[in-house]
């Protein structure tokens, strides 16, 4: 004969005094429900048990969503901190040559990209010696290059940030970089009335770092700050 299991009196008193000890333990609650179903038999439909299973599934999905939201929030905060640090560094230089050197150096490192390129359109044609001193960060192109590269018309300038994956890097922008750019963030720049547009390009080897569908608010903010800094230097 099966002898019913007994509970230690001290444990029994504890459970009666603090029933939440069992209620908060999912494994114990699941074991109690399974035992109750065995007692009821296989021919009885336990609607309460079915409802609890569904609630448990919904709770699991809710917890997964909660974790995803928290992870996204942490990512946004981390991205915002990077942009703020890059902006502060970008505002430090007292002359344009140092500004351009920092753009391809410490600013690029802060943003965790492999290279930063500034593209300026000009009607002058050949680069002069002053532009040559600014190094590979600056690329000078003919009018219309930026919109053609971005595949847009001039009246579509509202779309400021473009994220995309590329198969071949544009030599006019990247030159001989020593690595292969596989994704890029292109920020179209409005350099002020009477000036041709420009473009700031962040290039990386990782094909998954920049791709369509990702948020662009922080990059748009960075581009807005960069536009204002460039207008100051150009004037």
N, C-alpha and C positions, 0 to 999 in steps of 0.2 A: 504493500500500500504506500501511496505517496503521502509523505508527511508535510503538511503546509509549512512553508518557511515562516519563521518568526523574525520580528524586527527587534533589535536591541532597544530596551526601554529608553535609554538615554538618547539614542538616535531618533526614536519615535517622538519623544517630547520635543526634540529640536525641530523636526519637520513640522509638527503641529504649531509650534511657536513661530517658525519662519518658513511658511509654505512657498515663498518666492524662491527658496533654494532649489526646489524642483521645477518651478515654473520657468526659471531663467535658464535651465539646462535643457537644450534641445534634444540631446541624446536620451535623457531620462524620459522626457515627455513623449518622444517617439516610441520608446519601449513600452510605456504605459498604454498608448493608443493601440499598438500592435497586440498587446495582451488582451485589451478589451475586445478587439475584433475577433480574436481566437475564441473568447468566451461566448460571443454572440453567434458564432457559427458562420459557415460559408453561404447559407441560404438567405441571409439578411443583408440588405443593402444599407450600408452605413452612410447616410447622406452627410452627417456631420464630419465624418472622416474624409469624404470626398471634398467637402468645402474647405477643410483644414489643409488638404494637399494643395488645393488651388491657391489658398492664401499664402502657403509657404512658398510656392513657385513665384507668386507675385512679389513676395518679400525679397526673394533671392534676386529677382530682376531689378527691384528698386535699389537694393544694396549695390549691385553692379553699376547701375546708373549713377548712384551717389559717388562711388569711387571714381568713375569716369569724369564726373563734373569736378571733383576735387583735384584730380590729376591735371585737367585742362586749366583750372584756376592757377595751380602752381606753375604750369608752363607759361601762362600769360604773365604772371608776376616776374618770372625769370627773364622772359623776353623783354618786358618793360624795363627791367633793371639794366639789361645789356644796352638797350637803345639810349637810356638816360646817361649811362657812362660814356657811350660813344659821342653823344651830343656835347657833353661837358668837355671831352678831350678835343673835339672839333673846334670848340670856341676858344681854346687856349692860345694857339699860335698868333704871333704879332705881325707876321708877314706872310705873303701868299705862297712863297716857295716852301716854307715850313708847314703851312697848311696842307699843301699837296703831298708833302713827304709823310705827314702824319696820317693822311687819308689812306695811303697805301701801306702804312706800317701799323701803328698802334690802333687806329680806328678799325682797320680790317681785322686785327687780332681780337679786339673787344667784341666785334660782331660775329666772330668765328666763321669768317669766310676766307677763301683762298686768295682772292684778289678783289680790289675795288678799282673801277675805271670810270673816269669822267669824260663824257663825250660832248664836245662843243662844236656846233656848226658855225662856219665862217665863210664869208664870200671872198676872203683874201687869197684863198688857194693854198700856197705853200706856207709851211710853218716857219716862223722866224726863230732867231737864236734864243730869244727869251723863252719862247714856248718849249724849245728843245731842252732847256735847263730844268724843266719841271719833271722830267723823267717819264717812265712808261705809264704813269697813272692817267695822264691827259692824252686824249686822242682828239685831233682836229679833223673834221669832215666837211664835206660840201653841204649846202643847204638842202633840206629834205631827207637827209640820211636817217634821222631819228624816227620820223613817222614811217618811213619805208621799212626800217628794221623792226619796228613794232607792229607793222602791218595795219596801220590805222591812217585815217584821214585827219587833216588838220583840225576839223571841227569836232573830232572825237577826243579832245584833250581831257575830258572829264575823267576818263579812266587813267589814273595817274600811275598806278603800280601794276606791273605785269610779271607774273611768276610763270616760269615755263622750263621744261626740260629740253635740252638741245643735243643733237648728235655731233655737230661740228661747230667749233667755236669760230667766231668772226675775227679774222686776222686784223681787220681795221681797228677793232676794239681791244683785243687781247694781245696782239702781236705774238711774239715768241715767249710764252709764259713759262714754259718748262713743265707744264702739267696740262691735263685735259679737263676743260670745263664741261660739265654735263648738266648743270642746272644753273639758272640765273634769276635774279630779281632785278628788273629794269624799272627805274623810277624816272618818269618823264618830268623834266624841269622847266618851269616857267621863269625865265631869268629877267623878266620885266618888260615894260612897254618899249617897243623899238628894237628889241633884241631877239635873235633867233633862239629856238628852244634848245635845251641840252638834255642830257640823259646821264643818270648815275647807275652804274651796273655793278651788282654784287655777284661774283661768280664762284662756284664751288665745284669740286670734283664729284661730290655725292649727288647722284641723279635724283635722290628722294628728298633732298633738303628744300628745294623750291619747286612747287608744282601747282597747277591750277586748282582752285578750290580752297586753298589755305587762306587764312585771314591776312589782311594787308594793312590793318589800321596802324600798327606800330611803324611799319615801313613808310606809310604815307606821312606820319608825323615826322619821322626822320628826314624824309624828302622835303617837307615843308621848312624845317630848320635849315637844311642844306641850301635850299633856294635862297633864303634870306641872307645866309652867310655869303653866298656867291654874288648876290646883288650888291652887297657891301664892297666886296673885293673889286667887282667890275666897275663900280662907280668911282 
